[in-house]
Amino acid sequence: MRHWTRPDGRCFVVGEPDDDLPSGRIYATADEGDETRLDSLRSLGFAPHRRDLVLELPTDPAEWSRAVAMPQGMECQPADQVDEERLRLLDDALRQDVPGTDGWGWGADEFRDEMYSPGFDPATYLVAVDRDGSCLGIARVWMREQPRLGFVGVRSERRRRGIARALLAEVLTEVHRRGVPHVLTEVDESNVASRTLLAGFGGKPVGASLELVRG
C-alpha cells in the first residue's frame, strides 16, 4: 500500500489497504463490483462518499444526437499551442466546480508532469480560446490502450453557449479518425449538467466506481 496527496489536499490510498494508514481524513476508490476491495476498505473504517458512473461514448459523429459548432470568434487549439501557465490556471479553475476536486491547485512542475504523461496527444487535448486569447474550456482524451475522456469543462461565466459540446465533438471526431470507436469516461452521478452533455453524445453507463472516505 502507498498513499499520495493530490493537488486539492486530499490524501488517497493507492494499492491494497492495510492498517498502516496515515492519520486524518483519507480517501480511496474502488470499482463498485469489487467486493473484495470494498470489504477490505470497510473493515478499515472507510465508507462510501461519492459514486461515479463509468460511461462509454461513441466517437463516430453519425451516432450523436446533435452537435454544435464553436461559437463565432472562438476556436479549438491543441494544448501544446497554449501558454502552459494559462492552461494550468484554467485547469485549476474548472476543477473547482467538479464534485470531489474543489480546492485543486497545481504546482507548475506537477502540472507539466501530468500534461506530458503517457497518453498525452495535443490533438486530443483541446482548449477553447476566445478572440482575445482568453482560455475558456478544455476537452482532453488520454490516448492510452483504452482511450479515456479525462475532462471536459468550461468557465462558469461562459457556459450554456455550446462551447463544451463543440469541444467534445471536436475531440471525439479526432479520436474517431484514429480508428477508435469508443472512449470511456467517468462522471459523478450527481452532476446533472455533465451527465446530460454526455448523454447527448450517446454516452451509456457500463459500470460505476465508488470514492470512499475515512476520518
Secondary structure, 3 states (H helix, E strand, C coil): CEEEECCCCCEEEECCCCCCCCCCCEEEEEECCCHHHHHHHHHCCCEEEEEEEEEEEECCHHHCCCCCCCCCCEEEEEHHHCCHHHHHHHHHHHHCCCCCCCCCCCCHHHHHHHHCCCCCCHHHEEEEEECCCCEEEEEEEECCCCCEEEEEEECHHHCCCCHHHHHHHHHHHHHHHCCCCEEEEEEECCCHHHHHHHHCCCCEEEEEEEEEEEC
